[in-house]
């Protein structure tokens, strides 16, 4: 059946009339902060203590907007006769938010949980060069990172915790069996007779 002429126009006017009768909602943004969803992507916070300067975040970034500089530091041997160790020390960690496309790849590939999403979104600048934020600013944003959501009580227990719990239960069972065997052995052994 062919459409009735003018039915599209009638549907459009119906939508217009429906929206005209609703009250408008104005967000009082500067005075009242918006309630952001828990997984909103604002800026990236740096937990510097976890960063090992592995450079995975900078290598995987599709925009090449992460700048990392480091140097090697030699640590003395922990014990006499041991060998010296070297470790990377972070000198500079910066993210250019004028290039960043907020894909989150850097956060996902970080093996040491050094990068986190923060819901902060008010960091506009008048000069584009000031959108490159150094590690001090990224560290400040760590304080605004929300706590992780609570685990689902109906979810399966993580494999690591389940394996650890089984190992503890097995050790407790073995210890209880050894204690029961030792107690049975002391009851079965006759007491030595004294000299008359």
Secondary structure by P-SEA (a helix, b strand, c coil): cccccaaaaaaaaaaaaaaaabbbbbccccccccccccccccbbbbcccccccccccccccccccbbbbbbbbbbccccccbbbbbbbbbcbbbbcccccccccccccccccccbbbbccccccccccccccccaaaaaaacccccccccccccccccaaaaaaaaaaaaaaaaaaaaaaaaaaaaaacccccccc
